Amino acid sequence: MSAERSSATSAAPAGRLPIARLLPALAGLHGDLVRLLDHTAWPLVDLLVRLWLAEVYLASGLLKVMNWRVPDWPICRPSTVRWT
């Protein structure tokens, strides 16, 4: 019975051994990829995000300037709610 246990326990770590060897290599590749993107693609991604946000804020501002009376409409009307 103890022979069965020892073979079962020794088989489990041996099956995980290739994955344990693979993880540091994958972590190293991930670090290299992040470093590469940090110097090459990240400035482009940053610029694209900033341009997208600028477009959103510009469109919002232009809509507010062109329709400046629309937001005042609910304020100018008398309220029909009784506050008693």
C-alpha distances in whole Angstrom, upper triangle without the diagonal:
4,5,5,7,9,10,11,13,14,16,17,20,20,22,24,25,28,29,29,31,34,34,37,38,39,40,43,44,45,46,49,49,50,52,54,55,56,59,60,59,59,63,63,61,63,66,65,64,67,69,68,68,72,72,71,73,76,76,75,78,80,80,81,84,85,84,85,87,84,82,85,85,83,85,88,88,89,86,86,83,85,84,85
4,5,5,6,9,10,11,12,14,16,18,19,20,22,23,26,27,27,29,32,32,34,36,37,38,40,42,43,44,46,47,48,50,52,53,54,57,58,57,57,61,62,59,61,64,64,62,65,68,66,67,70,71,70,72,75,75,74,77,79,79,80,83,84,83,84,86,83,81,84,85,83,84,88,88,88,85,85,83,84,83,85
4,5,5,6,9,10,11,12,15,16,17,18,21,22,25,26,26,28,30,31,33,35,36,37,39,41,42,43,45,46,47,49,51,52,53,56,57,56,56,60,61,59,60,64,63,62,65,67,66,66,70,71,69,72,75,75,74,77,79,79,80,83,84,84,84,86,84,81,85,85,83,85,89,88,89,86,86,84,86,85,86
4,6,5,6,9,10,11,13,15,16,17,19,21,23,25,25,27,29,30,32,34,35,36,38,39,40,42,44,45,46,48,50,50,52,54,55,55,55,58,59,57,58,62,61,60,63,65,64,64,68,68,67,69,72,72,72,75,77,76,77,80,81,81,82,84,81,79,82,83,81,82,86,86,86,83,84,81,83,82,84
4,5,5,6,8,10,11,13,14,16,18,19,22,23,23,25,27,28,30,32,33,34,36,38,38,40,42,43,44,46,48,48,50,52,53,53,52,56,57,55,56,60,59,58,61,63,61,62,65,66,65,67,70,70,69,72,75,74,75,78,79,79,79,81,78,76,79,80,78,80,83,83,84,81,81,79,80,79,81
4,5,5,6,8,10,12,12,14,16,17,20,22,21,23,26,26,28,30,31,32,34,36,37,38,40,42,43,44,46,47,48,51,52,52,51,55,56,54,55,59,58,57,60,63,61,62,65,66,65,67,70,70,70,72,75,74,75,78,80,79,80,82,79,77,80,81,79,81,84,84,85,82,83,80,82,81,82
4,6,5,6,9,11,11,12,15,16,18,20,20,22,24,25,27,29,30,31,33,35,36,38,39,40,42,44,45,46,48,50,51,50,50,54,55,53,55,58,57,56,59,62,60,61,64,65,64,66,69,69,69,72,74,73,75,78,79,78,79,81,79,77,80,81,79,81,84,84,85,82,82,80,82,81,83
4,6,5,7,9,10,11,13,15,18,19,19,21,23,24,26,28,29,30,32,33,34,36,38,39,40,42,44,44,46,48,49,48,49,52,53,51,52,56,55,54,57,59,58,58,62,62,61,63,66,66,66,69,71,70,72,75,76,75,76,78,75,73,77,77,76,77,81,81,81,79,79,77,79,78,79
4,5,6,7,9,10,12,13,16,17,17,19,21,22,24,26,27,28,30,32,32,34,36,37,38,40,42,43,44,46,47,47,47,50,51,49,50,54,53,52,55,57,56,56,60,61,60,62,65,65,64,67,70,69,70,73,74,74,75,77,74,72,75,76,74,76,79,79,80,77,78,75,77,76,78
4,6,6,7,9,11,11,14,16,15,17,20,21,23,24,25,27,29,30,31,33,35,36,37,39,40,42,43,45,46,46,46,50,50,48,50,54,53,52,55,57,56,57,60,61,60,62,65,65,65,68,70,70,71,74,75,75,76,78,75,73,76,77,76,77,81,81,82,79,80,77,79,78,80
4,6,5,6,9,10,13,14,15,16,18,20,22,23,24,26,28,29,30,32,34,35,36,38,39,40,42,44,45,44,45,48,49,47,49,52,51,51,54,56,54,55,59,59,58,61,64,64,64,66,68,68,69,72,73,73,74,76,74,72,75,76,74,76,79,79,81,78,78,76,78,77,79
4,5,5,7,9,12,12,12,15,17,17,20,22,22,23,26,27,27,30,32,32,33,36,37,38,39,42,43,42,42,46,46,44,46,49,49,47,51,53,51,52,55,56,55,57,60,60,60,63,65,65,66,69,70,70,71,73,70,68,71,72,71,72,76,76,77,74,75,73,75,74,76
4,5,5,6,10,10,10,12,14,15,17,19,20,21,23,24,25,27,29,30,31,33,35,36,37,39,40,40,40,44,45,43,44,48,47,46,49,51,50,51,54,55,54,56,59,59,59,62,64,64,65,68,69,69,70,72,70,68,71,72,70,72,75,76,77,74,75,73,75,74,76
4,5,5,8,10,10,11,14,15,17,18,20,21,23,24,25,27,29,30,31,33,35,36,37,40,40,40,40,44,45,43,45,48,48,47,50,52,51,52,55,56,55,58,60,60,61,63,65,65,67,69,71,71,71,74,71,69,73,74,72,74,77,78,79,77,77,75,77,76,79
4,6,7,8,10,11,13,14,17,18,18,20,22,23,24,26,28,29,30,32,33,34,36,38,39,38,39,43,43,41,43,46,46,45,48,50,49,50,53,54,53,55,58,58,58,61,63,63,64,67,68,68,69,71,69,67,70,71,70,72,75,75,76,74,75,73,75,74,76
4,6,5,6,9,10,11,14,15,15,17,19,20,21,23,25,26,27,29,31,31,33,35,36,36,36,40,40,38,40,43,43,42,45,47,46,47,50,51,50,52,55,55,55,58,60,60,61,64,65,65,66,68,66,64,67,68,67,69,72,72,74,71,72,70,72,71,74
4,5,5,6,9,10,12,13,15,16,18,19,20,22,24,25,26,28,30,31,32,35,35,35,36,39,40,38,40,43,43,42,45,48,47,48,51,52,51,53,56,56,57,59,61,61,63,65,66,67,68,70,68,66,69,70,69,71,74,74,76,73,74,72,75,74,76
4,5,5,6,9,11,11,12,15,16,17,18,20,22,22,24,26,27,28,30,32,33,33,33,37,38,36,38,41,41,40,43,45,45,46,49,50,49,52,54,54,55,57,59,60,61,63,65,65,66,69,66,64,68,69,68,70,73,73,75,73,74,72,74,74,76
4,5,5,6,9,10,10,12,14,15,16,18,20,20,22,24,25,26,28,30,31,30,31,34,35,33,35,38,38,37,40,42,41,42,46,46,46,48,51,51,51,54,56,56,57,60,61,61,62,65,63,61,64,66,64,66,69,70,71,69,70,68,71,70,72
4,5,6,8,10,10,11,13,15,16,18,19,21,22,24,25,26,28,30,31,31,31,35,36,34,36,39,39,38,41,43,42,43,46,47,47,49,51,52,52,55,57,57,58,61,62,62,63,66,63,62,65,66,65,66,70,71,72,70,71,69,71,70,72
4,6,6,7,9,11,12,13,15,17,18,19,21,22,24,25,27,29,30,30,30,34,35,33,35,38,38,38,41,43,42,43,46,48,47,49,52,53,53,55,57,58,59,61,63,63,64,67,65,63,66,68,67,68,71,72,74,72,73,71,74,73,75
4,6,5,6,9,10,11,12,14,15,16,18,20,21,22,24,26,27,27,27,31,32,30,32,35,35,35,38,40,39,40,43,44,44,46,49,49,50,52,54,55,56,58,60,60,61,64,62,60,63,65,64,65,69,69,71,69,70,69,71,70,73
4,5,5,6,9,10,10,12,14,15,16,18,20,21,22,25,26,25,25,29,30,28,30,33,33,33,35,38,37,38,41,42,42,44,46,47,47,50,52,52,53,56,57,58,58,61,59,57,61,62,61,62,66,67,68,66,67,66,68,67,70
4,5,5,6,9,10,10,12,14,15,16,18,20,21,23,24,25,25,28,29,28,30,33,33,33,35,38,37,38,41,42,42,44,46,47,48,50,52,53,54,56,58,58,59,62,60,58,61,63,62,63,67,68,69,67,69,67,70,68,71
4,5,5,6,9,10,11,12,14,15,16,18,20,22,22,23,24,27,28,27,29,32,32,32,35,37,37,38,40,42,42,44,46,47,48,50,52,52,54,56,57,58,59,62,60,58,62,63,63,64,67,68,70,68,70,68,71,70,72
4,5,5,6,9,10,10,12,14,15,16,18,20,21,21,21,25,26,24,26,29,29,29,32,34,33,35,37,39,39,41,43,44,44,47,48,49,50,53,54,55,56,58,56,55,58,60,59,60,64,65,66,65,66,65,67,66,69
4,5,5,6,9,10,11,12,14,15,16,19,20,20,20,23,25,23,25,28,28,28,30,33,32,33,36,37,37,39,42,43,43,45,47,48,49,51,53,53,54,57,55,53,57,58,58,59,62,63,65,63,65,63,66,65,67
4,5,5,6,9,10,11,12,14,15,17,18,19,19,23,24,23,25,28,28,28,31,33,33,34,36,38,38,40,42,43,44,46,48,49,50,52,54,55,55,58,57,55,58,60,60,61,64,65,67,65,67,66,68,67,70
4,5,5,6,9,10,10,12,14,16,16,17,18,21,22,21,23,26,26,26,29,31,31,32,35,36,36,38,40,41,42,44,46,47,49,50,52,53,54,57,55,54,57,59,58,59,63,64,66,64,66,65,67,67,69
4,5,5,6,9,10,11,12,14,15,15,15,19,20,19,20,23,23,23,26,28,28,29,32,33,33,35,37,38,39,41,43,44,45,47,49,50,51,53,52,50,53,55,55,56,59,60,62,61,62,61,64,63,66
4,5,5,6,9,10,10,13,14,15,14,18,19,19,20,23,24,23,26,28,28,29,32,33,34,35,37,39,39,41,43,44,45,47,49,50,51,54,52,50,54,56,55,56,59,61,63,61,63,62,64,63,66
4,6,5,6,9,10,11,12,13,14,17,18,18,20,22,23,24,26,28,28,30,32,33,34,36,38,39,40,42,44,45,46,48,49,51,51,55,53,52,55,57,57,58,61,62,64,63,65,64,66,66,69
4,5,5,6,8,10,10,11,12,15,16,15,17,20,20,21,23,25,25,27,29,30,31,33,35,36,37,39,41,42,43,45,46,48,49,52,50,49,52,54,54,55,58,59,62,60,62,61,64,63,66
4,5,5,6,9,10,10,9,13,14,13,15,18,18,18,21,23,23,24,27,28,29,30,32,34,35,36,38,40,41,43,44,45,46,49,48,46,49,51,51,52,55,57,59,58,59,58,61,60,63
4,6,5,7,9,10,10,13,15,15,15,18,20,20,22,24,25,26,28,30,30,32,34,35,36,38,40,41,42,44,46,47,47,51,50,48,51,53,53,54,57,59,61,60,62,61,64,62,66
4,5,5,6,8,9,11,13,13,15,17,18,19,21,23,24,25,27,29,30,31,33,35,36,37,39,41,42,43,45,46,47,51,49,48,51,53,54,54,57,59,61,60,62,62,64,64,67
4,5,5,5,6,9,10,10,12,14,15,16,18,19,20,22,24,25,26,28,29,31,32,34,35,37,38,40,41,43,44,47,46,44,48,50,50,51,54,55,58,57,59,58,61,60,63
4,6,6,5,8,10,10,11,13,15,15,17,19,20,21,23,25,26,27,29,31,32,33,35,36,38,39,41,42,43,46,45,44,47,49,49,50,53,55,57,56,58,57,60,59,62
4,6,6,7,10,11,12,13,16,17,18,20,21,22,24,26,27,28,30,32,33,34,36,38,39,40,42,43,44,47,47,45,48,51,51,52,54,56,59,58,60,60,63,62,65
4,6,7,8,10,11,12,14,16,17,18,20,21,23,24,26,27,28,30,32,33,34,36,38,39,40,42,43,47,46,45,48,50,50,51,54,56,58,58,60,59,62,62,65
4,6,5,6,9,10,11,12,14,16,17,19,20,21,23,25,26,27,29,30,32,33,35,36,38,39,40,44,43,42,45,47,47,48,51,53,55,55,57,56,59,59,62
4,5,5,6,8,10,10,12,14,15,16,18,20,21,23,24,26,27,28,30,32,33,34,36,38,38,42,41,39,43,45,45,46,49,50,53,52,54,54,57,56,59
4,6,5,6,9,10,10,12,14,15,16,18,20,21,22,24,26,27,28,30,32,33,34,36,37,40,40,38,41,44,44,45,48,50,52,52,54,54,57,56,59
4,5,5,6,9,10,11,12,14,15,17,19,20,21,23,24,26,27,29,30,31,33,35,36,39,38,37,41,43,43,44,47,49,51,51,53,53,56,56,59
4,5,5,6,9,10,11,12,14,15,17,19,20,21,23,24,26,27,29,30,32,33,34,38,36,35,39,41,41,42,45,47,49,48,51,50,53,53,56
4,5,5,6,9,10,11,12,14,16,17,18,20,21,22,24,26,27,28,30,32,32,36,35,34,37,39,39,40,43,45,47,47,49,49,52,51,54
4,5,5,6,9,10,10,12,14,15,16,18,20,21,22,24,26,27,28,30,31,34,34,33,36,38,39,40,42,44,47,47,49,49,52,51,55
4,5,5,6,9,10,11,12,14,15,17,18,20,21,23,24,26,27,29,30,33,32,31,35,37,37,39,41,43,46,45,47,47,50,50,54
4,5,5,6,9,10,11,12,14,15,17,18,20,21,23,24,26,27,28,31,30,29,32,34,35,36,39,40,43,42,45,44,47,47,50
4,5,5,6,9,10,11,12,14,15,16,18,20,21,22,24,26,26,30,29,28,31,33,34,35,37,39,42,42,44,44,47,46,50
4,5,5,6,9,10,10,12,14,15,16,18,20,21,22,24,25,29,28,27,30,33,34,34,37,39,42,42,44,44,47,47,51
4,5,5,6,9,10,11,12,14,15,17,19,20,21,23,24,27,26,25,29,31,31,33,35,37,40,39,41,41,45,45,48
4,5,5,6,8,10,11,12,14,15,17,18,20,21,22,25,24,23,26,28,29,30,33,34,37,37,39,39,42,42,45
4,5,5,6,8,10,10,12,14,15,16,18,20,21,24,23,23,26,28,29,30,32,34,37,37,40,40,43,43,46
4,6,5,6,8,10,10,12,14,15,16,18,19,23,22,22,25,27,28,29,31,33,36,36,39,39,42,42,46
4,6,5,6,9,10,11,12,14,16,17,18,21,20,19,22,24,25,26,29,30,33,33,35,36,39,39,43
4,5,5,6,9,10,11,12,14,15,16,19,19,17,21,23,24,25,27,29,32,32,34,35,38,38,41
4,5,5,6,9,10,10,12,14,15,19,18,18,21,23,25,25,27,29,33,33,36,36,39,39,43
4,5,5,6,9,10,11,12,14,17,16,16,19,21,23,24,26,28,31,31,34,34,38,38,42
4,6,5,6,9,10,11,12,15,14,13,16,18,20,21,23,25,28,28,30,31,34,34,38
4,5,5,6,9,10,10,14,14,13,16,18,20,20,22,25,28,28,31,32,35,35,39
4,5,5,6,8,10,13,13,14,16,18,21,21,23,25,28,29,32,33,36,37,40
4,5,5,6,8,11,10,11,14,15,18,19,20,22,25,26,29,30,33,34,38
4,6,5,5,9,9,8,11,13,15,16,17,20,23,24,27,28,31,31,35
4,6,5,9,10,11,13,15,17,18,18,21,25,26,29,30,33,34,37
4,6,9,9,11,13,14,17,18,19,21,25,26,29,30,34,34,38
4,6,6,8,10,11,14,15,15,17,21,22,25,27,30,31,35
4,6,6,7,10,13,13,13,16,19,21,24,25,28,29,33
4,6,5,7,10,10,10,13,16,18,21,23,26,27,30
4,5,5,8,10,10,12,16,17,19,21,24,25,29
4,6,7,8,10,12,15,15,18,19,23,23,27
4,6,5,6,9,12,14,17,18,21,22,25
4,5,5,7,10,12,14,16,20,21,24
4,6,6,8,9,11,13,16,17,21
4,6,8,9,12,13,16,16,20
4,7,9,12,14,17,18,21
4,6,9,12,14,16,19
4,6,9,11,13,16
4,5,8,10,13
4,6,9,12
4,6,9
4,6
4
